[in-house]
């Protein structure tokens, strides 16, 4: 386990705007957003479709750059140092590589980070056990359920023990029972690792698992509240 501690934020956005242009039309996906994520925080980003959730996640993950303002990672280093060991990503749709088994999918980031085969096998096995997937480690993605596939994607994201997990509607394509299973496993694993998490959702049943809620609407962060867990 690697606990990322210290007084500096893992990531912060300062006066961030993000404009998108189509022909002569311009859209402000984010408008003057400022926020910080500190070590150990579990945050749900709540808002309807089109509110700017995904755009903000992409900026905080270093996948995109703001049109105005600044995003920086004080506790993590420069933008080119973020992955795969400092910020991990989980997406809404299926993301496992179809030709690889569940275990091979989970081991992949470790190999990319330079781990030996022995260490990759060990850490992947531990990650699958934490996600209650040890019994499907040799299955292909098409042979497991949607909920299992999302838990495998989370195991793959967290296997490198990152400081921050960023997830974009990870339960958006699941039924309520599978969504509950996935988000519970996600929060449990993040806490076990001593990491932080920012999870976008439109579902308050998902958000209640997190200690902090950020609300976003029309590209603006409108509130930050403490949730009961």
ABEGO torsion letter per residue (X at the ends): XBBBBEABBABBBBGBBBBBBBEABBBBABBGBBBBBBBGBBBBBBBBBGAGAAAAAAAAAGABBBABEBBBBAAAEBAAAAOAAABBBBBABBABBAABBAAAAAAAAAAAAGBBAAAAAAAAAAAAAAAGAAAAAABBAAABBAAAAAAAAAAAAAAAGBABBBBBGAAAABBAAAAAAAAAAAAAAAAAAGBBBBBBBABAAAAAABABBBBBBGGBBABBBBBBX
